[in-house]
């Protein structure tokens, strides 16, 4: 299984991520099993890591924050994130990361 899936019918990108909070900066680290591992520069308390995760993905995929929803795992490290209308560059960004 790959860490992402594109639902063409609903124009939605579904990402499985493994979040490591309290990093010095937010960045993509690599793969963690079947999830994309992200270091996030925010503590897990008070929803700060989730807010930073959404901000990081918003900048990476160049979509509005309102298009990003944490569907599963908001209180854990492993999360399922949905991005509505990710645009044509989303798949290229993810495939370039895998290359």
C-alpha positions in Angstrom: 0.0 0.0 0.0 1.2 3.5 -0.8 0.9 6.4 1.5 -1.4 8.3 -0.8 -4.5 7.7 -2.9 -6.2 10.0 -5.3 -10.0 9.7 -5.4 -10.7 11.1 -8.9 -14.5 10.9 -8.5 -14.6 13.2 -5.5 -11.4 15.1 -6.5 -9.7 14.3 -3.2 -6.2 13.4 -2.2 -6.0 11.0 0.8 -2.7 10.9 2.7 -1.5 8.6 5.4 1.0 10.4 7.5 3.1 9.6 10.6 3.8 12.8 12.5 6.8 13.4 14.7 6.1 16.5 16.8 8.6 18.8 18.5 11.0 19.0 15.6 13.2 21.9 15.0 11.4 22.6 11.7 8.5 21.1 9.7 9.6 18.9 6.8 9.1 15.6 5.0 11.5 13.0 6.4 10.7 9.8 4.4 8.5 6.8 4.7 7.4 5.1 7.9 6.0 1.8 6.9 3.0 2.7 4.6 2.9 6.3 5.9 4.7 9.5 4.9 6.8 10.6 7.9 6.6 14.3 8.6 8.5 16.2 11.3 6.4 19.0 12.7 7.8 22.0 14.5 5.1 22.2 17.2 4.3 20.3 20.4 1.4 17.8 20.4 -0.4 19.6 23.3 -3.4 21.9 22.7 -3.8 20.7 19.0 -0.7 22.7 18.0 0.9 19.9 16.0 -2.3 19.4 14.0 -2.5 23.1 13.3 1.2 23.1 12.1 0.6 19.9 10.1 -2.3 21.6 8.2 -0.2 24.7 7.7 2.7 22.6 6.3 0.5 20.7 3.9 -1.2 24.0 2.8 2.2 25.4 1.9 3.5 22.2 0.2 0.4 21.6 -2.0 -0.5 25.2 -2.4 -4.1 24.8 -1.3 -6.1 26.7 1.2 -6.2 25.4 4.8 -9.9 25.0 4.5 -9.3 22.2 1.9 -7.3 20.1 4.4 -9.1 17.9 6.9 -7.6 15.4 9.4 -10.1 12.5 8.9 -8.6 10.0 11.4 -6.0 10.1 14.1 -6.2 13.7 15.3 -5.0 12.6 18.7 -2.2 10.2 17.5 0.9 10.2 15.4 -0.7 8.2 12.6 -3.2 10.3 10.7 -5.4 10.1 7.6 -5.6 13.5 5.9 -7.9 14.5 3.0 -7.2 17.4 0.7 -10.1 18.5 -1.5 -9.3 19.6 -5.0 -5.5 19.2 -4.7 -4.7 20.4 -8.2 -2.7 18.8 -10.9 0.6 19.3 -9.2 -0.2 17.2 -6.2 0.5 13.8 -7.8 3.7 15.2 -9.3 4.9 16.5 -5.9 4.3 13.1 -4.3 5.8 11.1 -7.2 8.9 13.4 -7.2 9.3 12.7 -3.5 9.3 8.9 -4.2 11.8 9.2 -7.1 
